[in-house]
Amino acid sequence: MKQAIILELGVEVVTLRGGEPTLYPYITEVVEKLHSLGIKLVFYTNATTKYNILNLFPYIQILSLPIDAVSPVIVKVMRGPEQFKAVCHLLAKLRIAAQRPIVKIGTVVSRVNLDDLKNIFNFISESGVVDIWRLYQFSPYGHGKNNENLFLVSDDEFNRAVDDIKFEKST
């Protein structure tokens, strides 16, 4: 019955994000069912769980991963070395995967990682598997409000950083 509702509503794309969707005990069944209904899937993960996300590759169209830093000191301040290591491990698996989804990297631009953006750009360029890189300006809302003093960047700083990366890409 519920599948009829989702089809009646004309849903074409579903984004699964967190928390961490791989912690949901029935994530495989959900992904397979949505795929069987012809619904495209965007899947956000931080790659830190033991779930073998490679099993989902045949069913998802876009895999989104966070990389907010690559320099060790900045990685430690941002999401931590374990998360960065997990994403690197998954990127290595993606390089040799027979079938893979479109890979998107999301970077939250903050005061802490402004000077690491070019390093992130070079890292994802050299990965050979990243199709899309999105830069998001840090937002001091929700949990971000607790870290506003450390992470907040002005609109001008954010726009300048984006322009610098666009220039870097064009050279």
N, C-alpha and C positions, 0 to 999 in steps of 0.2 A: 504494500500500500504506500509506504513512504517513498519508494522509488518512483511511483507514478507522480507524486507531488513534485519532486525535484525536476522531473521531466516536464510536467505541466507548466511549471514556472519558467521553463526555458533556460535553466541553468546550463551554461556552456563551460565555465571554468570554476574550479574550487581551489582556494588557497588553504593549505594546511600549515599552520604555524603554531607557535607556543604561547606559553611554555615551550616544551620540547615534544613534538608530535610522536617521536619514536618511543616515548615513555608510555603512550597509550597502549594497553595490552592487545587491542584488536586493530592496530594500525594497518597491518597487512590486509586484513579482510576489508577494511574501509576503502583502502586505496584500490584494491582489485575490483570491488563492487562499483566504485565511481568510474573506473576505467571501462568496465563492462557496459556501463550506461552511455559511453561515448563522451564522458565529461573529461575535459583536460584538467591536469593537476599541476599546481605549483606547490612545491614542498620546501619549507624552510626548516633547517636543522642547524644546530651548532656542532654536530658531529661527535659529541662527547659520550654518547651512550654506547653500549655494547651491541645495539641492534645493527644487523648487517643491512645497511641501506642499499647495497648493491642489488638486493632482491627486488627492490622497488623500481629500479631503472626502466624495466619494460613498461611501466604503468604511468610514470610521471613525465611531464613535458619540460618542466623547469625545476632545477634543483638550486636553491638559494642558500649560500653559506656566508657567514660573517668573517671578514678579516679587517680588523681595526688597526693593526700594526704588524710590522715584521721585525723591527729592531728589538732585540731582547729586552732592553730596559723599558721600552714603551709597551711591548706585549705584556709585561708583568703588571703594568699599571692598568691596562685596558681589561681584556677578558681573561688574561692569564696564560702562562705557557702551555698548560695542558690543552686548553681549547685550541690554541694555534697549532699545536702538534697534531691534534686530532683532524683539523681541517687539512693540514699538509698531507697527512696519511691518506685521507679520502681523495685529495687531488691526485696523489700518486696512483691510487687505484683507478681513478677516472682515466688516466693516461693510457692504461692498458685494457680498459673495459671494451668488450666487443660492441656493446650497445650502451649509449649513455644519453641522458637528457641534456638539454641546454643548461649550461652552468652559469649562474649569476653570483657574483660576489657583491655583498653589501658592506659599505664602510661608513660608520658614523664618524663624521668629521668633528673633532673636538680640539680644545686648546692643547691637549696632551699629544695628539698625533698629527698636528699640522705639519710638522717637519718630517714626518715619516711617509707622507702621501706619495712622493716620488718613488720611494723604496717599495711601497705597496704596488704602485703602478708597474714598476720593473718586475717585481715578483710575479704578479698575475700574468704579465705579458710573457714571461719566460715559462710559465706553467704549461702552456700549450693546450689547455682545456677550458679556459675561462672565455665565455662568449660575451658576457655582459658585466660591466662594472658600474655600480650605482653608488653615488656619494650622497649621504644624508646628513643634514645639519643636526648636530646634537640639539635635543629638545629638553628644556628644563621642566618637564611635566612628569607627573607620576613619580616613579623611582628616580628619574633624572633630576628631580628637584633637590634630592639629597646630595647630589654631586655637582650642582650648578657652579659653585666657586672653582672647582677643578677643571670642568669640561667646557663651559660655555664659550662659544665664539660668536663674534658679531656677524651680522649679515654680510658686511663688507669683507671681513676675513674669510668667510666661507666662499663668497663669490670669487675673491682673488685666488683662493686655493683651487677652485674648480677651473678657473681660467688658466692657471699655471699648468694643470694637468692636461687640459685641452691643447695647450701649446706644446707640451711634452709629447703628446700623441702625434701631433702634426709634424714633428721634426724627426 
